[in-house]
Structures are given as structure tokens and as C-alpha cells.
Amino acid sequence: MFGLYITHPQVRIDPDVPVPQWGLSDIGAQRARAASALPWVRQLRRIVSSAEVKAMETAAILAEATGIGYETVEAMHENDRSATGFLPPEEFEKAADWFFAHPGESFRGWEKAVDAQRRIVSAVETALDRHGLSSPIAFVGHGGVGTLLKCHLAGLPIARNRDQPGGGGNLFAFSLADRRVTCDWTPMENWQGVDH
């Protein structure tokens, strides 16, 4: 059976609002609703979300389609970048490149990639320890820590070229039985599910 890691789609960027409190943009909400209409969503038996607003809004849209609700796990938050506050997109991309290229070091006070990876892997493994192998589960979170999780599951070193394309609203699938990645980043509204 499958597990999914789903990143929230596009957000409403507001430099005056702390990033964890940003919500989905109209486009992001529309993409989540498009994904929620697909058959794989109704297969889900559990949805576990980061406690950041954009992730919870995504999880709520998916949960409404399944009728099962969702739970939040604080430790699934995005890598902590509060030390620098909001960075304009071009500066942020450079910072993200550095973050992935130097996983054991902190970019101007950011959480180190190795520490963020340990945190997200622990949060996901803890949830999976209390979850059967026969029930599909989705984790809803963020691109940075999602990439770190994917690198861990795939047994690959941390690298930016393993990051999701297009800035959000993607998923990867993995087998619950052996935690093997079975589908690389795919737009959430395009994924057609698995046959097992």
C-alpha cells in the first residue's frame, strides 16, 4: 500500500505576516480542490499535516473529500528560517541553494538541513509506527523538508536537484512496506495513483 508526501500548492505571500501563517492563494486552493476530486484521494485512510496554515488548508481540502478529517504534527513544519525573516524570491532561491549545498551548516541562523531532515524523518516514522501497512496515508507539508524526507527514503545525499519542481503542490509516493520511493515529484492534480 502507498504513502504520500504532499506539498502545499501556491500561497498568498505577505511580507508583513510570519511565513508559517501564510495561507493558500486562490490558485493554490484551486489546485488542491482539483486534486481532491481524483480517485486516489478517496483511498486515503489517514491525513497527517504540518501545523502551518498553508499545509492545514491543503489537508482540510483533501480531508473534506475523504470524510476522514486530518491531524496535525507540529514537528512537520518547514525548515526554520525565522532568523532571516522574509526574503524576496530571488534572495530566497539563493539561500535555498546554499541550505541544500551545505547541509551540516546554518545559513544565517536557519535550521541546518541535517537537523531538519532528522526532525521530519522522526515525525513521519512516528506516525507510521502507529499506522498499518494496508491503509493509504498522506503527509501534507512543505517542499524543503519534503525533499529532505525523500532523500532519506531514497538513500540519497541531501541535494537541491532532488527538490520539487515548480514551487509547490507536488507529491511523491512511497511503499508503506519498505519505505521505498515509488513515484518522484508529480503535480498533485496530475497523479493517477497506484495499483497496489
Backbone as ProteinMPNN parsed JSONL, in Angstrom:
{"seq_chain_A": "MFGLYITHPQVRIDPDVPVPQWGLSDIGAQRARAASALPWVRQLRRIVSSAEVKAMETAAILAEATGIGYETVEAMHENDRSATGFLPPEEFEKAADWFFAHPGESFRGWEKAVDAQRRIVSAVETALDRHGLSSPIAFVGHGGVGTLLKCHLAGLPIARNRDQPGGGGNLFAFSLADRRVTCDWTPMENWQGVDH", "coords_chain_A": {"N_chain_A": [[0.844, -1.184, 0.0], [0.306, 2.396, -0.324], [2.089, 5.345, 0.703], [2.011, 8.896, 0.873], [3.743, 11.947, 0.328], [2.819, 15.185, 0.367], [3.134, 18.403, -0.91], [2.151, 21.681, 0.048], [0.302, 23.717, -2.263], [0.545, 26.814, -4.198], [0.939, 29.887, -2.351], [-0.417, 32.743, -0.567], [1.575, 35.337, -0.579], [2.828, 37.413, 1.912], [4.749, 39.831, 3.096], [4.428, 41.033, 5.587], [3.343, 39.216, 7.275], [4.042, 36.469, 9.388], [5.77, 33.706, 7.924], [4.881, 30.987, 8.566], [2.189, 31.459, 8.933], [1.059, 32.058, 6.536], [-1.489, 31.621, 4.103], [-3.181, 29.561, 1.609], [-3.099, 30.666, -1.789], [-5.557, 31.822, -4.194], [-5.111, 30.32, -6.52], [-3.599, 28.205, -5.457], [-5.495, 27.002, -3.711], [-7.394, 26.243, -5.597], [-5.947, 24.319, -7.059], [-5.56, 22.38, -5.065], [-8.219, 21.618, -4.661], [-8.776, 20.549, -7.183], [-7.092, 18.314, -7.142], [-8.306, 16.961, -5.03], [-10.538, 15.856, -6.147], [-9.772, 13.575, -7.423], [-9.545, 9.964, -7.806], [-7.571, 8.712, -6.109], [-7.498, 10.185, -3.775], [-9.778, 9.506, -2.337], [-9.055, 7.028, -1.487], [-7.447, 7.377, 0.681], [-6.809, 6.825, 4.129], [-5.867, 8.119, 6.264], [-4.738, 11.335, 7.13], [-2.049, 13.371, 7.705], [-0.852, 16.373, 8.845], [1.407, 19.17, 8.631], [1.487, 21.812, 11.054], [1.402, 24.334, 10.031], [-0.363, 27.045, 8.496], [-0.841, 27.024, 5.638], [-0.348, 24.36, 4.969], [-2.258, 23.055, 6.558], [-4.606, 24.09, 5.414], [-4.469, 22.906, 2.887], [-4.561, 20.187, 3.643], [-7.113, 20.161, 4.797], [-8.807, 20.524, 2.588], [-8.308, 18.154, 1.157], [-9.091, 16.327, 3.096], [-11.803, 16.853, 3.378], [-12.792, 15.733, 1.062], [-12.38, 13.06, 1.568], [-13.721, 12.553, 3.884], [-12.6, 11.96, 6.336], [-11.248, 13.674, 8.048], [-8.322, 15.347, 9.473], [-5.082, 15.205, 11.052], [-2.722, 17.109, 13.006], [0.806, 17.607, 13.175], [3.187, 19.129, 14.922], [5.979, 18.997, 14.58], [6.364, 18.638, 11.888], [6.839, 20.967, 10.524], [8.086, 23.429, 8.143], [11.592, 23.872, 7.205], [13.222, 25.788, 9.673], [13.344, 29.105, 9.169], [13.287, 31.477, 10.411], [15.259, 33.175, 11.389], [16.171, 34.892, 9.404], [13.872, 36.056, 8.541], [11.395, 37.239, 6.172], [12.435, 36.72, 2.852], [12.998, 38.175, -0.315], [11.901, 36.613, -3.394], [14.128, 36.036, -5.252], [16.399, 36.254, -3.606], [15.68, 34.355, -1.713], [15.78, 31.959, -3.215], [18.529, 31.737, -3.719], [19.406, 31.44, -1.095], [18.166, 29.025, -0.446], [19.495, 27.316, -2.224], [22.023, 27.36, -1.03], [21.416, 26.27, 1.487], [20.766, 23.566, 0.858], [23.181, 22.799, -0.319], [25.025, 22.902, 1.723], [24.507, 21.036, 3.999], [25.204, 20.501, 6.674], [25.625, 22.912, 7.877], [24.56, 26.178, 9.047], [22.552, 28.515, 7.404], [22.885, 31.776, 7.886], [21.669, 31.564, 10.453], [19.495, 29.878, 10.008], [17.729, 26.77, 10.501], [19.705, 23.864, 10.306], [20.079, 21.757, 7.414], [20.55, 19.029, 7.91], [19.551, 18.765, 10.488], [16.867, 19.479, 10.144], [16.138, 17.415, 8.455], [16.438, 15.17, 10.136], [14.402, 15.741, 11.96], [11.981, 15.754, 10.36], [12.001, 13.147, 9.342], [11.841, 11.672, 11.718], [9.3, 12.529, 12.647], [7.584, 11.543, 10.626], [8.172, 8.783, 10.698], [7.34, 8.193, 13.32], [4.572, 8.619, 13.086], [4.008, 6.627, 11.189], [4.655, 4.346, 12.624], [2.429, 3.966, 14.141], [0.543, 3.134, 12.37], [-1.121, 1.05, 10.111], [-0.004, -1.278, 7.518], [-1.73, -1.597, 5.431], [-3.33, 0.535, 4.82], [-3.742, 3.434, 2.965], [-1.917, 6.477, 3.411], [-1.474, 9.983, 3.824], [0.912, 12.535, 4.06], [1.004, 15.933, 4.662], [2.731, 18.74, 3.793], [5.66, 20.584, 3.371], [7.914, 21.869, 0.841], [10.777, 22.008, 1.278], [11.435, 20.379, 3.623], [10.129, 18.143, 2.737], [11.663, 17.371, 0.544], [13.993, 16.705, 1.907], [13.068, 14.508, 3.355], [12.427, 12.787, 1.225], [15.005, 12.374, 0.135], [16.136, 10.936, 2.253], [14.478, 8.608, 2.325], [15.046, 7.563, -0.174], [17.661, 6.945, 0.124], [19.648, 8.734, -0.59], [22.102, 11.396, -0.837], [21.609, 14.668, 0.625], [20.43, 17.108, -1.567], [19.844, 19.86, -3.735], [18.932, 19.37, -6.303], [17.127, 17.388, -6.053], [14.862, 18.501, -5.223], [11.399, 19.58, -5.287], [9.797, 20.391, -8.422], [8.69, 23.543, -9.764], [7.695, 24.897, -7.487], [5.709, 24.045, -5.557], [2.775, 22.153, -4.427], [3.122, 19.497, -5.175], [3.667, 15.907, -5.159], [5.205, 12.946, -3.774], [5.334, 9.401, -3.904], [5.496, 6.54, -1.744], [6.276, 3.18, -0.764], [4.52, 1.601, 1.822], [5.346, -0.748, 2.965], [8.149, -1.099, 2.633], [9.189, 1.425, 2.649], [10.161, 2.486, 0.298], [10.734, 4.821, -2.288], [8.36, 5.267, -4.754], [7.343, 6.852, -6.703], [8.364, 9.761, -8.213], [8.516, 13.36, -7.616], [5.452, 14.748, -8.535], [2.925, 16.772, -9.986], [0.198, 17.421, -7.826], [-2.425, 17.383, -8.795], [-2.19, 15.906, -11.046], [-1.408, 13.315, -10.53], [-2.092, 9.865, -10.791], [-2.414, 7.799, -9.038], [-1.733, 4.546, -7.524], [-1.567, 1.01, -8.233], [-1.537, -0.747, -6.118]], "CA_chain_A": [[0.0, 0.0, 0.0], [1.131, 3.576, -0.547], [2.127, 6.574, 1.489], [2.288, 10.073, 0.054], [4.13, 13.224, 0.923], [2.218, 16.2, -0.499], [3.493, 19.767, -0.514], [1.096, 22.665, -0.203], [0.485, 24.49, -3.503], [0.86, 28.239, -4.12], [0.465, 30.605, -1.162], [-0.58, 34.193, -0.628], [2.785, 35.876, 0.045], [2.636, 38.697, 2.587], [5.948, 40.082, 3.903], [4.067, 41.507, 6.917], [2.778, 38.092, 8.033], [5.03, 35.386, 9.529], [5.605, 32.69, 6.883], [4.027, 29.849, 8.964], [0.777, 31.845, 8.946], [0.567, 32.283, 5.178], [-2.495, 30.681, 3.624], [-3.154, 29.278, 0.178], [-3.639, 31.649, -2.732], [-6.707, 31.281, -4.934], [-4.603, 29.27, -7.414], [-3.244, 27.062, -4.621], [-6.724, 26.337, -3.26], [-7.996, 25.625, -6.782], [-5.176, 23.112, -7.359], [-5.865, 21.375, -4.036], [-9.57, 21.118, -4.943], [-8.68, 19.683, -8.372], [-6.522, 17.042, -6.682], [-9.243, 16.283, -4.123], [-11.564, 15.175, -6.944], [-9.202, 12.377, -8.037], [-9.853, 8.728, -7.067], [-6.602, 8.346, -5.076], [-7.791, 10.885, -2.521], [-10.797, 8.745, -1.595], [-8.417, 5.829, -0.935], [-6.714, 7.719, 1.9], [-7.429, 6.469, 5.409], [-5.304, 8.992, 7.29], [-4.036, 12.511, 6.624], [-1.249, 13.976, 8.767], [-0.418, 17.658, 8.303], [2.143, 20.193, 9.363], [0.561, 22.749, 11.706], [1.416, 25.642, 9.37], [-1.674, 27.325, 7.915], [-0.943, 26.598, 4.228], [-0.434, 22.896, 4.941], [-3.567, 22.665, 7.106], [-5.635, 24.395, 4.426], [-4.379, 21.852, 1.873], [-5.058, 18.96, 4.267], [-8.566, 20.279, 5.001], [-9.47, 20.304, 1.301], [-8.227, 16.72, 0.876], [-9.868, 15.615, 4.118], [-13.235, 17.019, 3.078], [-13.127, 14.775, 0.003], [-12.326, 11.692, 2.105], [-14.625, 12.431, 5.026], [-11.917, 11.385, 7.499], [-10.559, 14.665, 8.864], [-6.862, 15.282, 9.435], [-4.406, 15.512, 12.316], [-1.532, 17.936, 12.814], [2.035, 17.275, 13.901], [3.984, 20.358, 14.954], [7.352, 18.742, 14.121], [6.423, 18.542, 10.418], [6.953, 22.3, 9.93], [9.156, 23.663, 7.173], [12.846, 24.212, 7.877], [13.084, 27.053, 10.396], [14.078, 30.193, 8.511], [12.872, 32.704, 11.095], [16.411, 34.036, 11.68], [16.307, 35.921, 8.371], [12.587, 36.621, 8.177], [11.02, 37.153, 4.759], [13.427, 37.047, 1.826], [12.397, 38.255, -1.647], [12.072, 35.342, -4.101], [15.458, 35.792, -5.806], [17.286, 36.01, -2.46], [15.294, 33.089, -1.097], [16.283, 30.852, -4.039], [19.964, 31.625, -3.449], [19.545, 30.895, 0.256], [17.778, 27.609, -0.506], [20.613, 26.616, -2.857], [23.076, 27.235, -0.014], [20.895, 25.36, 2.504], [20.913, 22.197, 0.386], [24.58, 22.531, -0.656], [25.804, 22.841, 2.968], [23.507, 20.512, 4.933], [25.656, 20.486, 8.063], [25.867, 24.28, 8.333], [23.377, 27.036, 9.117], [22.551, 29.732, 6.59], [22.484, 32.975, 8.641], [20.796, 31.231, 11.58], [18.461, 28.901, 9.654], [17.892, 25.381, 10.907], [20.549, 23.113, 9.373], [19.357, 20.74, 6.64], [20.642, 17.721, 8.57], [18.65, 18.779, 11.648], [15.501, 19.462, 9.617], [15.899, 16.067, 7.947], [16.227, 14.294, 11.3], [13.09, 16.081, 12.531], [10.87, 15.298, 9.516], [12.042, 11.682, 9.291], [11.323, 11.195, 13.008], [7.859, 12.787, 12.709], [6.909, 10.618, 9.709], [8.332, 7.425, 11.223], [6.473, 8.068, 14.5], [3.199, 8.447, 12.601], [3.896, 5.327, 10.523], [4.715, 3.29, 13.644], [1.066, 3.782, 14.648], [-0.302, 3.04, 11.186], [-0.991, -0.253, 9.454], [0.581, -1.316, 6.179], [-2.746, -1.804, 4.402], [-4.16, 1.731, 4.683], [-3.023, 4.585, 2.407], [-1.747, 7.63, 4.294], [-0.847, 11.148, 3.199], [1.524, 13.572, 4.878], [0.88, 17.201, 3.947], [3.713, 19.642, 4.385], [6.414, 21.643, 2.716], [8.88, 21.411, -0.13], [12.123, 21.816, 1.801], [11.536, 19.167, 4.445], [9.694, 17.026, 1.904], [12.833, 16.94, -0.216], [14.891, 16.041, 2.856], [12.468, 13.198, 3.619], [12.591, 11.978, 0.017], [16.412, 11.985, 0.067], [16.334, 9.881, 3.253], [13.8, 7.377, 1.905], [15.72, 7.052, -1.368], [19.05, 6.63, 0.451], [20.487, 9.64, -1.368], [22.547, 12.57, -0.081], [20.813, 15.894, 0.506], [20.831, 17.919, -2.728], [18.762, 20.703, -4.254], [18.376, 18.839, -7.548], [16.069, 16.433, -5.704], [13.748, 19.322, -4.764], [10.229, 19.558, -6.169], [9.769, 21.422, -9.46], [7.525, 24.409, -9.861], [7.369, 25.68, -6.303], [4.686, 23.583, -4.617], [1.644, 21.4, -4.926], [3.59, 18.239, -5.749], [3.725, 14.779, -4.232], [5.903, 11.722, -4.139], [4.729, 8.232, -3.265], [6.423, 5.521, -1.261], [5.646, 1.948, -0.301], [4.477, 1.501, 3.278], [6.008, -1.983, 3.407], [9.609, -0.983, 2.715], [9.529, 2.854, 2.62], [10.85, 2.772, -0.963], [10.076, 5.829, -3.127], [7.817, 4.599, -5.938], [6.943, 7.881, -7.672], [9.06, 11.017, -7.937], [7.644, 14.536, -7.561], [4.426, 14.85, -9.572], [1.882, 17.704, -9.565], [-0.84, 16.704, -7.082], [-3.644, 17.234, -9.584], [-1.902, 15.027, -12.19], [-1.08, 11.944, -10.115], [-3.216, 8.956, -11.037], [-2.486, 6.77, -8.02], [-1.003, 3.292, -7.743], [-2.454, -0.141, -8.33], [-1.35, -1.664, -5.001]], "C_chain_A": [[0.886, 1.243, 0.0], [1.018, 4.621, 0.561], [2.457, 7.703, 0.537], [2.864, 11.179, 0.917], [3.696, 14.286, -0.073], [2.634, 17.579, -0.002], [2.327, 20.705, -0.822], [1.358, 23.379, -1.517], [0.684, 25.986, -3.198], [0.192, 28.922, -2.928], [0.286, 32.084, -1.469], [0.597, 34.797, 0.143], [2.489, 37.247, 0.629], [3.84, 38.937, 3.494], [5.644, 40.522, 5.33], [3.488, 40.414, 7.818], [3.858, 37.029, 8.173], [4.723, 34.247, 8.556], [4.731, 31.507, 7.331], [2.525, 30.17, 8.968], [0.232, 32.185, 7.558], [-0.441, 31.209, 4.814], [-2.347, 30.446, 2.129], [-3.672, 30.469, -0.619], [-4.859, 31.026, -3.409], [-6.267, 30.148, -5.858], [-4.253, 28.025, -6.612], [-4.463, 26.289, -4.165], [-7.409, 25.62, -4.421], [-7.274, 24.326, -7.137], [-5.469, 22.011, -6.34], [-7.257, 20.784, -4.269], [-9.574, 20.196, -6.164], [-8.122, 18.317, -7.978], [-7.531, 16.26, -5.847], [-10.345, 15.537, -4.866], [-11.063, 13.869, -7.557], [-9.45, 11.139, -7.18], [-8.87, 8.395, -5.949], [-6.898, 9.009, -3.745], [-8.788, 10.086, -1.687], [-10.255, 7.433, -1.043], [-7.735, 6.115, 0.404], [-7.507, 7.348, 3.145], [-6.913, 7.316, 6.554], [-4.561, 10.131, 6.599], [-3.361, 13.179, 7.814], [-0.617, 15.234, 8.195], [0.538, 18.382, 9.238], [1.11, 21.137, 9.983], [0.636, 24.155, 11.107], [0.125, 25.81, 8.575], [-1.812, 26.774, 6.494], [-1.043, 25.082, 4.093], [-1.796, 22.442, 5.465], [-4.699, 22.977, 6.139], [-5.654, 23.35, 3.309], [-4.964, 20.552, 2.419], [-6.573, 19.002, 4.441], [-9.33, 20.027, 3.708], [-9.457, 18.813, 0.952], [-9.109, 15.932, 1.843], [-11.367, 15.716, 3.851], [-13.68, 16.003, 2.026], [-13.157, 13.338, 0.524], [-13.336, 11.469, 3.217], [-13.949, 11.903, 6.282], [-11.269, 12.418, 8.408], [-9.048, 14.543, 8.696], [-6.322, 15.61, 10.812], [-3.186, 16.364, 12.015], [-0.39, 17.437, 13.699], [2.944, 18.49, 13.801], [5.372, 20.151, 14.343], [7.471, 18.594, 12.606], [6.587, 19.906, 9.746], [8.123, 22.385, 8.958], [10.444, 23.967, 7.923], [12.735, 25.629, 8.446], [13.992, 28.11, 9.773], [13.804, 31.525, 9.191], [14.033, 33.661, 11.355], [16.568, 35.15, 10.643], [14.983, 36.614, 8.077], [12.331, 36.466, 6.687], [12.197, 37.53, 3.875], [12.705, 37.149, 0.485], [12.742, 36.992, -2.441], [13.483, 35.063, -4.62], [16.466, 35.492, -4.691], [16.968, 34.668, -1.808], [15.852, 31.906, -1.89], [17.776, 30.65, -3.827], [20.203, 31.012, -2.069], [19.209, 29.406, 0.279], [18.871, 26.778, -1.172], [21.706, 26.344, -1.826], [22.671, 26.213, 1.045], [21.102, 23.896, 2.097], [22.373, 21.836, 0.103], [25.462, 22.359, 0.579], [24.926, 22.299, 4.093], [23.915, 20.508, 6.402], [25.91, 21.858, 8.644], [24.561, 25.083, 8.312], [23.549, 28.248, 8.217], [22.009, 30.875, 7.442], [21.464, 32.68, 9.745], [19.658, 30.284, 11.271], [18.755, 27.557, 10.321], [18.751, 24.671, 9.859], [19.712, 22.051, 8.657], [19.411, 19.38, 7.334], [19.712, 17.642, 9.776], [17.188, 18.736, 11.202], [15.162, 18.07, 9.085], [15.63, 15.095, 9.087], [14.826, 14.494, 11.879], [11.946, 15.534, 11.687], [10.842, 13.786, 9.431], [11.464, 11.114, 10.578], [9.806, 11.37, 13.093], [7.089, 11.795, 11.834], [6.999, 9.19, 10.235], [7.448, 7.196, 12.452], [5.025, 7.853, 14.085], [3.019, 7.071, 11.964], [3.96, 4.162, 11.508], [3.337, 2.982, 14.209], [0.062, 3.62, 13.5], [-0.068, 1.692, 10.51], [-0.427, -0.145, 8.05], [-0.461, -1.388, 5.074], [-3.628, -0.577, 4.152], [-3.363, 2.895, 4.12], [-3.038, 5.781, 3.358], [-1.1, 8.753, 3.509], [-0.299, 12.061, 4.275], [1.483, 14.854, 4.06], [1.82, 18.205, 4.601], [4.338, 20.572, 3.376], [7.523, 21.083, 1.841], [10.265, 21.127, 0.418], [12.258, 20.538, 2.597], [11.039, 17.943, 3.681], [10.842, 16.479, 1.072], [13.818, 16.211, 0.689], [14.374, 14.645, 3.2], [12.681, 12.277, 2.419], [14.036, 11.5, -0.122], [16.686, 10.838, 1.044], [15.725, 8.561, 2.778], [14.502, 6.733, 0.704], [17.176, 6.664, -1.092], [20.044, 7.488, -0.309], [20.943, 10.811, -0.515], [21.622, 13.764, -0.33], [21.342, 16.716, -0.668], [19.622, 18.666, -3.271], [18.154, 20.124, -5.524], [17.34, 17.742, -7.296], [14.815, 17.152, -5.202], [12.591, 19.24, -5.764], [10.337, 20.642, -7.239], [8.573, 22.354, -9.255], [7.023, 25.061, -8.597], [6.202, 25.245, -5.452], [3.561, 22.83, -5.279], [2.033, 20.121, -5.626], [3.519, 17.134, -4.699], [4.72, 13.756, -4.724], [5.261, 10.597, -3.351], [5.827, 7.295, -2.789], [5.624, 4.328, -0.771], [5.663, 1.913, 1.221], [5.265, 0.294, 3.776], [7.506, -1.805, 3.581], [10.115, 0.456, 2.64], [10.306, 3.249, 1.366], [10.049, 3.799, -1.765], [9.65, 5.156, -4.427], [7.392, 5.577, -7.029], [7.634, 9.172, -7.274], [8.053, 12.17, -7.952], [6.736, 14.621, -8.791], [3.403, 15.888, -9.113], [0.692, 16.952, -8.956], [-2.098, 16.462, -7.9], [-3.439, 16.358, -10.817], [-1.689, 13.567, -11.8], [-2.3, 11.058, -10.245], [-3.292, 7.804, -10.037], [-1.651, 5.554, -8.372], [-1.999, 2.151, -7.719], [-2.314, -1.111, -7.169], [-1.633, -0.994, -3.672]], "O_chain_A": [[2.08, 1.157, 0.29], [0.0, 4.746, 1.242], [3.107, 7.492, -0.487], [2.513, 11.323, 2.088], [4.146, 14.293, -1.219], [2.502, 17.887, 1.182], [1.619, 20.542, -1.816], [2.514, 23.626, -1.862], [0.96, 26.359, -2.058], [-0.933, 28.602, -2.546], [0.765, 32.598, -2.48], [0.614, 34.772, 1.374], [1.971, 38.131, -0.054], [3.947, 38.315, 4.551], [6.504, 40.403, 6.204], [3.181, 40.662, 8.984], [4.53, 36.706, 7.193], [3.566, 33.867, 8.381], [3.902, 31.052, 6.542], [1.692, 29.263, 9.001], [-0.933, 32.559, 7.425], [-0.278, 30.04, 5.164], [-1.501, 31.05, 1.47], [-4.57, 31.185, -0.177], [-5.153, 29.846, -3.216], [-6.957, 29.136, -5.975], [-4.567, 26.91, -7.029], [-4.477, 25.06, -4.22], [-7.941, 24.523, -4.253], [-7.92, 23.335, -7.48], [-5.61, 20.844, -6.707], [-7.455, 19.582, -4.093], [-10.282, 19.189, -6.185], [-8.621, 17.285, -8.428], [-7.603, 15.035, -5.945], [-11.014, 14.681, -4.286], [-11.848, 13.13, -8.152], [-9.554, 11.246, -5.958], [-9.282, 7.846, -4.928], [-6.581, 8.453, -2.693], [-8.653, 10.002, -0.466], [-10.911, 6.79, -0.224], [-7.474, 5.192, 1.176], [-8.722, 7.534, 3.202], [-7.432, 7.258, 7.668], [-3.85, 9.922, 5.616], [-4.011, 13.511, 8.805], [0.074, 15.177, 7.178], [0.486, 18.229, 10.458], [-0.012, 21.245, 9.489], [0.0, 25.075, 11.621], [-0.417, 24.84, 8.044], [-2.808, 26.121, 6.184], [-1.739, 24.576, 3.211], [-2.419, 21.551, 4.889], [-5.658, 22.21, 6.047], [-6.722, 22.955, 2.84], [-5.762, 19.893, 1.752], [-7.246, 17.988, 4.252], [-10.383, 19.389, 3.723], [-10.467, 18.269, 0.506], [-9.789, 14.985, 1.447], [-12.107, 14.759, 4.079], [-14.793, 15.48, 2.083], [-13.874, 12.495, -0.016], [-13.757, 10.34, 3.468], [-14.628, 11.446, 7.202], [-10.775, 12.047, 9.472], [-8.557, 13.751, 7.891], [-7.009, 16.213, 11.637], [-2.671, 16.345, 10.897], [-0.596, 16.925, 14.8], [3.415, 18.835, 12.717], [5.884, 21.039, 13.661], [8.58, 18.44, 12.093], [6.486, 20.001, 8.523], [9.018, 21.539, 8.95], [10.42, 24.278, 9.114], [12.226, 26.54, 7.793], [15.218, 28.027, 9.837], [14.06, 32.583, 8.615], [13.804, 34.859, 11.526], [17.047, 36.236, 10.971], [14.97, 37.659, 7.427], [12.975, 35.657, 6.019], [12.873, 38.531, 4.115], [11.878, 36.293, 0.172], [13.77, 36.366, -2.184], [13.987, 33.954, -4.443], [17.288, 34.585, -4.819], [17.87, 33.935, -1.401], [16.347, 30.948, -1.295], [18.242, 29.513, -3.761], [21.088, 30.174, -1.895], [19.886, 28.621, 0.944], [19.148, 25.66, -0.738], [22.246, 25.241, -1.755], [23.485, 25.385, 1.455], [21.561, 23.085, 2.901], [22.762, 20.68, 0.271], [26.526, 21.744, 0.501], [24.629, 23.023, 5.044], [23.054, 20.511, 7.282], [26.362, 21.972, 9.784], [23.595, 24.71, 7.646], [24.575, 28.927, 8.266], [20.806, 30.941, 7.697], [20.519, 33.441, 9.949], [18.915, 29.91, 12.178], [19.901, 27.257, 10.658], [18.547, 24.858, 8.659], [18.759, 21.514, 9.222], [18.417, 18.654, 7.343], [19.148, 16.585, 10.061], [16.369, 18.042, 11.806], [14.036, 17.598, 9.242], [14.702, 14.289, 9.016], [14.152, 13.53, 12.241], [11.03, 14.913, 12.226], [9.764, 13.191, 9.445], [10.675, 10.17, 10.535], [9.103, 10.471, 13.556], [6.059, 11.267, 12.253], [6.005, 8.463, 10.219], [6.871, 6.119, 12.606], [4.327, 7.013, 14.654], [1.995, 6.419, 12.172], [3.381, 3.106, 11.254], [3.093, 1.878, 14.697], [-1.12, 3.932, 13.649], [1.074, 1.258, 10.362], [-0.378, 0.937, 7.466], [-0.121, -1.253, 3.899], [-4.568, -0.642, 3.36], [-2.387, 3.313, 4.742], [-4.039, 6.056, 4.02], [-0.274, 8.509, 2.629], [-0.962, 12.328, 5.277], [1.883, 14.863, 2.896], [1.724, 18.485, 5.795], [3.647, 21.258, 2.623], [8.011, 19.975, 2.063], [10.872, 20.115, 0.066], [13.103, 19.698, 2.287], [11.48, 16.826, 3.948], [10.979, 15.266, 0.914], [14.412, 15.211, 0.285], [15.159, 13.705, 3.323], [13.071, 11.12, 2.581], [14.27, 10.34, -0.463], [17.384, 9.882, 0.704], [16.38, 7.519, 2.822], [14.545, 5.508, 0.584], [17.849, 6.119, -1.966], [21.144, 7.041, -0.636], [20.253, 11.19, 0.432], [20.949, 13.848, -1.357], [22.539, 16.99, -0.759], [18.506, 18.146, -3.261], [16.978, 20.36, -5.802], [16.744, 17.227, -8.242], [13.836, 16.517, -4.808], [12.778, 18.879, -6.926], [10.91, 21.702, -6.986], [7.575, 21.977, -8.641], [5.993, 25.733, -8.636], [5.728, 26.054, -4.655], [3.398, 22.85, -6.499], [1.362, 19.695, -6.566], [3.336, 17.396, -3.511], [5.043, 13.69, -5.91], [4.714, 10.811, -2.269], [6.926, 7.257, -3.342], [4.453, 4.447, -0.412], [6.697, 2.164, 1.841], [5.792, 0.313, 4.888], [8.083, -2.294, 4.552], [11.322, 0.689, 2.576], [11.031, 4.243, 1.377], [8.833, 3.669, -1.908], [10.469, 4.551, -5.119], [7.112, 5.168, -8.156], [7.51, 9.627, -6.137], [6.879, 11.972, -8.264], [7.199, 14.571, -9.93], [3.04, 15.886, -7.937], [0.234, 15.956, -9.517], [-2.768, 15.445, -7.719], [-4.388, 16.09, -11.554], [-1.781, 12.68, -12.648], [-3.405, 11.442, -9.862], [-4.144, 6.926, -10.172], [-0.953, 5.532, -9.385], [-3.126, 2.299, -7.249], [-2.9, -2.193, -7.206], [-1.521, -1.631, -2.624]]}, "name": "protein", "num_of_chains": 1, "seq": "MFGLYITHPQVRIDPDVPVPQWGLSDIGAQRARAASALPWVRQLRRIVSSAEVKAMETAAILAEATGIGYETVEAMHENDRSATGFLPPEEFEKAADWFFAHPGESFRGWEKAVDAQRRIVSAVETALDRHGLSSPIAFVGHGGVGTLLKCHLAGLPIARNRDQPGGGGNLFAFSLADRRVTCDWTPMENWQGVDH"}
